[in-house]
Amino acid sequence: MSLLILGGTRDGKRLADRLHTFLPDTCPVIYSIAGLVREPELPCTVISGGFAQYGGLSHYVKEQGIRAILDATHPYAARISASAILAARANRIPYWQWQRAAWKPQSHDSWVEFDSWDYLLPKLSRFRSVLLAIGRPPEVVLRYCMNNPAIHFTIRTAAAQPKIQAANIFWVDAIGPFTVAEEHALFTHQAIDTVVCKNSGGDATAAKLEVARESGLPVFMLKRPGLPLADKSFRKMDECERYIASYAAIPGQKNAV
């Protein structure tokens, strides 16, 4: 058996590292990352830049004899997840999902959840300094920023991309984890009065929500996209590891579908 982990998150990297350590040599781990940020240092095989270079994900799975796919991508990597389940079904292998729990609003939070940029962008006109913590901004968001010079935008992303130079856009190249003190400093320096983010979950980037809560600032939270139904889903890392270790130990195991 060989296991393909689709990563791009701290959790995915950790799973690849740990599974490579305790799975038998007969179950090699391959970790894939889109390559938008940086290539991780891992003891297992790492593929960077997607599968087009190999003729597509389904072709790669077939040629490499992959026996299971673990999807540990970002909760908003819906296209990758859709491709993964198609590849799994085409090759009759199991498709598993690891996804950390979403953030939940707490008392004194002022959240507005939205599911489209067309809904959100008109609502930003009443603010003066917006923190966009959404990863790589889509073109529609960048156009809005450029066309609204009265609003100051702080765009934080670790993804490499051409930076649009505009007097009202301040770029922050950074990747979490971020501390509450660091977020307080950023909010103060940029006079942030609202936050736009994705519901990524986890602890690495949650500090901005705490600062917004303490400061009484509104947060516009992009809803998570729907994901394909997996053969097995995990929320706890140890449960995921035990299941995969048990699966790999079954002699002659080829699929679970």
Disulfide bonds with the S-S distance in Angstrom:
none
